[in-house]
Amino acid sequence: MIHVRNFFYFAASAVLLVLLGGCASTTPSTTPPVAAKAECMQDGISAPFWICKPQVADAYVSLAIAETNGADKAQTIKAALEIGRIEIAKQMQSHVREKLDNFARTPEGSNKEKVDNLYASIADEVKPRDLHLQKMLKSWITPSGKVYIHVIAPKSNFDADLKRAVKLSYIHHKRTWLSFKSKQSIANLEKEFDVRMPVEQGIKIAQRLEQGEKVSELFQVERVPNMIVGRNRRN
């Protein structure tokens, strides 16, 4: 009788363990399900992911779009690229505005009219066609003929183009720059744009401008390919 009793005891224990195991298996898993990769949709069809997320690290970007409207694909791509260049140029001009707003908080930049004139002189030198963009630009054409182009200006190129625009502004709009008349103001502008200007010569010219002399009377301008060379007539 003892052996039979032990048999029933072990059998009952085994059934209980099976039931407990079954209950444990029905407990919901706390591990979150793996999310499916997001798909980029454009005009009702699957599109390259860069169209939905055009941002690129250490670069300024624009997503240019153009319609064929009877033009061939080459012309449409060219038009889209031009749109992208213009958008990048606007971003650069906005960057100039931010830097001059910083300068306007200094005593030397407190004259709003002068700062606005300076902004206009630099923005005028930001030419979309002169921007140095990334050579390998991505493009995508929909079945309907719409063209998307990923226009990318690496930060290093962007900063170089900005400095070039600032230096050209100094050459072409010297009176605007020198209207500040102080060495400290030019130094603050140099710091904002990370460029170097001919400060000492500039201050002397500013003093003569204040006395009513014209820039054309102080400089003889010689033009050579792709650059302008100024020579002081009185020295």
C-alpha positions as CSV (number, residue, x, y, z in Angstrom):
1,M,0.0,0.0,0.0
2,I,2.9,2.3,0.7
3,H,4.2,1.9,-2.8
4,V,0.9,2.6,-4.4
5,R,0.4,5.6,-2.3
6,N,3.9,6.9,-3.4
7,F,3.0,6.2,-7.0
8,F,-0.2,8.4,-6.8
9,Y,1.8,11.1,-5.0
10,F,4.4,11.4,-7.7
11,A,1.8,11.2,-10.5
12,A,-0.2,14.1,-8.9
13,S,3.0,16.1,-8.6
14,A,3.9,15.6,-12.3
15,V,0.4,16.7,-13.4
16,L,0.7,19.8,-11.2
17,L,4.0,20.7,-12.7
18,V,2.6,20.3,-16.2
19,L,-0.3,22.6,-15.4
20,L,2.0,25.2,-13.9
21,G,4.2,25.1,-17.0
22,G,1.2,25.6,-19.2
23,C,0.1,28.7,-17.2
24,A,3.6,30.2,-17.4
25,S,3.7,29.8,-21.2
26,T,0.5,31.9,-21.6
27,T,2.0,34.9,-19.8
28,P,2.5,37.8,-22.2
29,S,6.1,38.5,-23.2
30,T,7.6,41.8,-21.9
31,T,9.9,42.1,-24.9
32,P,8.6,44.8,-27.3
33,P,8.0,43.6,-30.9
34,V,10.5,44.7,-33.5
35,A,9.1,47.6,-35.4
36,A,9.0,47.3,-39.2
37,K,11.3,49.7,-41.1
38,A,9.5,52.9,-42.0
39,E,8.8,53.3,-45.7
40,C,9.1,56.6,-47.5
41,M,6.0,57.3,-49.7
42,Q,5.8,60.1,-52.2
43,D,2.9,60.7,-54.6
44,G,1.4,57.4,-53.5
45,I,4.4,55.3,-54.4
46,S,7.5,54.0,-52.6
47,A,10.3,56.6,-52.8
48,P,14.0,56.7,-51.7
49,F,14.4,57.3,-48.0
50,W,16.4,60.5,-48.5
51,I,13.3,62.2,-49.8
52,C,11.6,61.8,-46.4
53,K,14.8,62.5,-44.4
54,P,17.0,64.8,-46.5
55,Q,19.1,66.0,-43.5
56,V,22.8,65.2,-43.7
57,A,25.3,65.5,-40.9
58,D,27.7,68.5,-41.2
59,A,25.9,69.8,-44.3
60,Y,23.3,72.2,-45.5
61,V,20.7,70.5,-47.7
62,S,17.6,71.3,-49.8
63,L,15.1,69.0,-51.5
64,A,14.5,70.5,-54.9
65,I,11.4,69.5,-56.9
66,A,10.6,70.3,-60.6
67,E,7.9,69.2,-63.0
68,T,8.7,68.2,-66.6
69,N,5.7,70.1,-68.1
70,G,6.7,69.1,-71.6
71,A,10.5,69.6,-71.1
72,D,12.9,66.7,-71.4
73,K,14.3,65.1,-68.3
74,A,17.7,66.7,-68.6
75,Q,16.1,70.2,-68.6
76,T,13.9,69.3,-65.7
77,I,16.9,68.0,-63.7
78,K,18.8,71.2,-64.5
79,A,15.8,73.3,-63.3
80,A,15.5,71.3,-60.1
81,L,19.2,71.8,-59.4
82,E,18.9,75.5,-59.9
83,I,16.0,75.5,-57.4
84,G,18.2,73.7,-54.9
85,R,21.0,76.1,-55.4
86,I,18.7,79.0,-54.7
87,E,17.4,77.4,-51.5
88,I,21.0,76.8,-50.3
89,A,21.8,80.5,-51.1
90,K,18.8,81.5,-49.0
91,Q,20.1,79.4,-46.1
92,M,23.5,81.2,-46.5
93,Q,21.8,84.6,-46.4
94,S,19.9,83.6,-43.3
95,H,23.2,82.6,-41.8
96,V,24.6,86.0,-42.6
97,R,21.6,87.6,-40.9
98,E,22.2,85.6,-37.8
99,K,25.8,86.7,-37.6
100,L,25.0,90.3,-38.1
101,D,22.3,90.1,-35.5
102,N,25.1,89.0,-33.1
103,F,27.2,92.0,-34.3
104,A,24.2,94.3,-33.8
105,R,24.3,93.5,-30.1
106,T,27.7,95.2,-29.7
107,P,28.1,98.9,-29.3
108,E,29.8,99.2,-32.7
109,G,26.9,97.5,-34.4
110,S,24.1,99.4,-32.8
111,N,23.2,101.4,-35.9
112,K,20.5,99.3,-37.5
113,E,20.6,101.1,-40.8
114,K,24.3,100.4,-41.3
115,V,23.9,96.8,-40.3
116,D,21.1,96.3,-42.7
117,N,23.2,97.9,-45.5
118,L,26.0,95.6,-44.6
119,Y,23.7,92.6,-44.8
120,A,22.4,93.7,-48.2
121,S,26.0,94.1,-49.5
122,I,27.0,90.5,-48.4
123,A,23.7,88.9,-49.5
124,D,24.2,90.5,-52.9
125,E,27.5,88.5,-53.2
126,V,25.9,85.2,-52.5
127,K,25.5,83.8,-56.0
128,P,23.6,80.5,-56.4
129,R,25.6,79.5,-59.4
130,D,28.9,80.0,-57.6
131,L,28.1,77.7,-54.7
132,H,30.3,74.7,-54.2
133,L,27.9,71.8,-53.9
134,Q,28.6,68.1,-53.4
135,K,29.4,66.6,-56.7
136,M,27.4,63.3,-56.4
137,L,23.8,64.6,-56.0
138,K,21.0,62.1,-55.7
139,S,18.0,62.3,-58.0
140,W,14.7,60.5,-58.4
141,I,12.1,60.8,-61.1
142,T,8.5,59.6,-60.6
143,P,6.5,57.9,-63.3
144,S,4.6,61.1,-63.7
145,G,7.8,63.0,-64.6
146,K,8.4,64.9,-61.3
147,V,12.1,65.2,-60.5
148,Y,13.5,65.3,-57.0
149,I,17.1,66.2,-56.4
150,H,19.0,66.0,-53.1
151,V,21.1,69.2,-53.1
152,I,23.9,69.1,-50.5
153,A,26.4,71.7,-49.5
154,P,29.0,70.3,-47.0
155,K,29.6,72.6,-44.1
156,S,33.2,73.2,-45.1
157,N,32.1,74.3,-48.6
158,F,29.3,76.4,-47.2
159,D,31.6,78.2,-44.8
160,A,34.2,78.8,-47.6
161,D,31.5,80.2,-49.9
162,L,30.3,82.5,-47.1
163,K,33.8,83.9,-46.5
164,R,34.2,84.5,-50.2
165,A,31.0,86.5,-50.3
166,V,32.1,88.5,-47.3
167,K,35.4,89.4,-48.9
168,L,33.8,90.3,-52.2
169,S,31.4,92.5,-50.2
170,Y,34.4,94.3,-48.7
171,I,35.8,94.9,-52.2
172,H,32.6,95.9,-53.9
173,H,30.9,97.8,-51.1
174,K,33.9,99.3,-49.2
175,R,32.0,102.5,-48.3
176,T,29.4,100.3,-46.4
177,W,32.1,98.5,-44.5
178,L,34.1,101.5,-43.6
179,S,31.1,103.5,-42.5
180,F,31.6,101.9,-39.1
181,K,35.0,103.8,-38.9
182,S,36.4,101.9,-35.9
183,K,39.0,99.2,-35.8
184,Q,36.9,97.4,-33.1
185,S,33.9,97.1,-35.4
186,I,35.9,95.6,-38.2
187,A,37.5,93.2,-35.6
188,N,34.1,92.1,-34.4
189,L,32.9,91.4,-37.9
190,E,36.1,89.5,-38.6
191,K,35.4,87.3,-35.6
192,E,31.8,86.7,-36.6
193,F,32.7,85.6,-40.2
194,D,36.2,84.2,-39.4
195,V,37.9,86.3,-42.0
196,R,40.7,88.8,-42.1
197,M,40.3,92.3,-43.5
198,P,42.9,95.0,-44.3
199,V,42.0,96.8,-41.1
200,E,44.7,99.4,-40.8
201,Q,44.4,100.6,-44.4
202,G,40.6,100.5,-44.0
203,I,40.7,102.8,-41.0
204,K,42.8,105.4,-42.8
205,I,40.4,105.3,-45.8
206,A,37.5,105.7,-43.4
207,Q,39.0,108.8,-41.9
208,R,39.5,110.3,-45.4
209,L,35.9,109.3,-46.4
210,E,34.7,111.2,-43.3
211,Q,36.5,114.3,-44.7
212,G,34.5,114.0,-47.9
213,E,37.0,112.2,-50.2
214,K,35.8,109.6,-52.6
215,V,37.0,106.0,-52.8
216,S,37.7,106.5,-56.5
217,E,40.1,109.3,-55.7
218,L,42.0,107.1,-53.3
219,F,42.4,104.0,-55.4
220,Q,43.4,103.1,-58.8
221,V,41.6,99.8,-59.7
222,E,43.3,97.3,-61.9
223,R,41.3,94.4,-63.3
224,V,42.9,91.0,-64.0
225,P,41.1,87.7,-64.7
226,N,38.8,86.7,-61.7
227,M,40.1,89.3,-59.3
228,I,40.4,93.0,-58.6
229,V,43.7,94.6,-57.4
230,G,43.6,98.0,-55.6
231,R,46.6,100.3,-55.5
232,N,46.8,103.4,-53.4
233,R,47.6,106.3,-55.8
234,R,49.0,108.5,-53.0
235,N,51.7,106.1,-51.9
